[in-house]
Amino acid sequence: MTAPETSAKRDCIVCGERTRPSHLPGLVACESCGLISADVDIPDAELMALYGPDYFHGSEYFDYVGEQQSLRSNFRDRIEALRTIVPDLAARDLFEIGCAYGFFLDEVRNSVRSAGGIDISEEGTRHAREVLGVTAHQGDYLSFEAPTKFGAIVMWDTIEHLKRPDLFVAKAHDDLSPQGILAVTTGDIGSLNARLRGRKWRLIHPPTHLYYFSTKTLLELLRRHGFDPIHVSHPGNSRNLRAVLHHILVIRMKQKGLYDLVAPLRLLELRLTVNLRDIMFVVARRRA
């Protein structure tokens, strides 16, 4: 990684004001709107390298494919929420930014007119196409030429990973038809749990997480790029106990030996649904 960019030279992607060092180590905060971001300047090639096979198999996830039942359960919950918020969802063409291995696309394709997606992961998009048979492009969404105007674009736990979330939101606006919807999930650094945990909040881990939105800053970003928010909630998430312990013991505490001691237990296959109310689900409509 290159040396950290000087925070005094950075402008906020939401309001354009200057940033200053945050009370959270390694992060900076906007002096005006309060948006928090990682104080790093990482080259595109190095950022892409972070999301190789190791990211999905041990670095961030214990085993992304092995966790697919939990992931699919979460995706089904999001689809049901979208059906309620967007009654004509079945008549819309949907596109997912950050589709990874294609599990959401596989779950949603019978609930929309068409479903496709894009991800920088070569392995993930290949699995999506060859194993699941869904439409998944490998590449950078900012250089992707949309074949049509979409009725819905979704970003599940993706916006926090982006170097320029503002450019992605602006392009999503251009790629949506009038009254098209953009749905986003990401951590809420303004939540009670995030504020209580401070620097130990589980979602603070640059350089994979570069932006830390609150409900206020995310809604402001969407409004500034031509969207009107129509839904905000804080849903729970399901993961199996093995994945949870791997994240706590190996990734956060660096205690792989302790994890290896409990890894053989079949109990770890149990699925847990937890809601700390620090993950936000936001849906916004493109202004005509």
N, C-alpha and C positions, 0 to 999 in steps of 0.2 A: 504494500500500500504506500502511496505517496504521503508526504508530510501533510498534516491537517491544514486546510485552508484557513486563513486568518478570518475569524468571525466578523471582525469590523468591516470587512470588504464585501460581506454577503448581504443580499437583499432578500426579503421575505417573498416567497412565491405566491402568497395570498394577497398581501396588501402593498408590497413593494418597499416597505420601511426597513430600516437597518436591524440587524440581529445583534445580540450581545450574549456573552457566556451565560448559560443557564445554571441554576443551582444544582442541576443534575450533571455529574461529571461526563465530559465528552459530548455534551449537547449544547445547542444554542437556542435562544428564544427570541422571537420578534419583539421589538420594543413597543410596537403598537397593538397588534392583534393577539400576540402571545403564542403563535405557532412555534412548535418545538421541532428541531431537526438535528441530525447527527452532524458534528463538526468535523467532517471528513470530505476529502476530494478524491474520489476513487475513479480511475480510468474505466471506460466502458468495457474494455476487454477483461479487466480484472474483475469487474462486477459480474459479467457473464460467467466467468470461471467459477464464481461462488456457487452457481446453480447447476453444477455438474451432478453426476450420479451420487456423489457423497452427500450432497445436500438432502436428498430424498431417502438416503439409506445410512443414517447414523449421525450426520452433522446437525440437521434441524429436526428431522423425523427419525424415529427408530426404524421404521420400514413403511414408506408411503403406500406401497402396494398392499402390504400386509394389513395396513390400517384402513383399507378401503371401505369396510362395512361401516365403521364409525363415520368416516368422511361422507359416505353416501347417505347415511342417516341425517347428517347435518344438511346436506344438499336437498334432501327431500323436504325438510322443514322449510328451507328457503323457497323452494318451489311453491309450497302451499301458501307461504306468506305472499309471494308474488301474485298468485292467483287471486288472492283476496284484494290486494292493492291494485292490481291491473286486471280487471274482469275479462278483457279481451286478449289475454296473454296468448291463447291458442292460435290467434290470427296473426301473431307477430313473428318476424324473423329475429332470432336472438344470436348475439355474439358475445363470447366470453374472452376477456383479456386476462391472461394468466391461467390457461386451462390445464396446465400440468399434464397429468396422465389421462385426462378426459373423463373422469368419473362424473362430474356434474353434467357434462354434455350427454353422457349416456343416460343419466337419470331424466334430463329435461327434454330430450328430443321428441318424445311422444306427447309433450305438453305444449309445444309451440309449432309454428308452421315449418321452421327450419332452425337448425342449431349448428354453430361452428365456433371455432375459437383459435387463439394464437398463444404461443408461449416460447420463451427463448430456450427452453430445455429440449435438446434434440432427442434424448432418450424418452422423455415424457410424451412428446407429440408423436413419436413413432409408436409407442404403446397405444396411444389413443386411436391412431389410424389403423394399425395392424391387428391389434387385439380386440378393441372395442368397435372398430368400424365407424368412428365418428370423424367429422371434418375438423382437423386440427393442423394449423400452419405453424411451422417453426420459424421464428424470426422476431423482429422488433416491431411492435404495433405502430410506432411512430412512422415507419416507412412502409407500412402495409396499405395497399390500395383496396379499399372496400369494394366488393363487386356490386353492392346494392346499398340502399339506405336501410339501416336496421330499425326494427321497432323496439328493441331492447338491447342494452349492453350491460354486462355485469362484470364486476371485479371483486372476487371473493378473496379477502386477505392478501391483496396484491398491492394496493396503492402505497402502503408503507415501505415497500421494497424499491420504489422507483426513484431515480435521480431527479426527474422533473414531473411530478404528479400533475402539475398545472398543464403541461403540454398534452398529457394523456387525456385529461378532462376536456381540454379544448378540442382535440381531435375527435373524441367521442361525441361531442356536440355536433361537429361537422358530419359525422358518419351516421347520425340518427335522423330519422324522419321527423317532421313536426309532431310534437306531442309524444315523441319517443321517450323511453325512460332509461335512466342510468341507476343501477343498484350497486351499492358498495358495502362491504364489511371491512372493518379495521379496528384496531385497538382504540380505546377512548382514554387518552391520558388525563382528561379532566374528570374521570370517574372517581368515586370515593376510594375504590381499591387501589387505583394507580397512585392517588395522592397519599394514601396511607403507606404504601410500599415504597414510594420514592424511588431511589436509585436501584432498589431491589425488585421493582416491578418486572414480572417475567417477560414482558414484551420489549424491554429495552435491551437490545443487543445489536448495535451497529457492528459491521457495515451491512448486514442483511436487512435490518430495519433502519431506514434512513429518515423517515418522517413519522412524527407522533402527533396525530390530530386529536383535538377535542371535538365534541359535537359542534361547538361554536365555530372553530376554524375550518372544519370540513364543510359545514353549510355555507360559510362565507366563500370558500373556494368555488363551490358549485354555483352559487348565485352570480359570482363575478364572471363565470363562463357560460351564462345563458340558461341556467337551470333553476327551477323552482322546486325546493324540497317538498315532498308530499307525505313522507313517512320517516319516523325515527324510532327505533326501539333498541333494546339491549338483550338479545336472545342468549340462551345457553348453548353450550357445545358439548358434543359427545366424543370421547376418546377412550381407548382401552387402557386399563391400568398399567400395562407394560409400557405403553408410549408415555404415559404421565410420569412414571418412575424413571424412565430413561432420560426424559427431559430434565427432571429435578436432579437426579443423582449424577448423570454423566455430563450433560451440557451445562447445567447451572453450578453444581457443586464439585465437578471434576472428580467424582468418586466412582470410577468405573469398577474398581474392585468390589465395592459394596453392592453395586448393581449386579455384577456377575454372581454374587452369592444368592440373590433372590430370583435371578432370571429364570431358573428351571421351574418355579412354582406355577402350576396351572391356573391358580387364582388370578394371575396377572392378565389373563385373557378376558376378564370381566370388563364390561363397558360401563363407563361412568358418564353421567350427564351433570355438568356443573355450570352454574351461572353466577359469576362474580360481578356481573353487570359492568364489565369493563371492555366488552366488545360491542361496537355499535353497528346497526344495520340501517342503512340510509337509502331511501329511494327518492329520486328527483326526476321531474319532467322537463324535457327540453321545451323552451319557449318557442312558440311558433314564429 
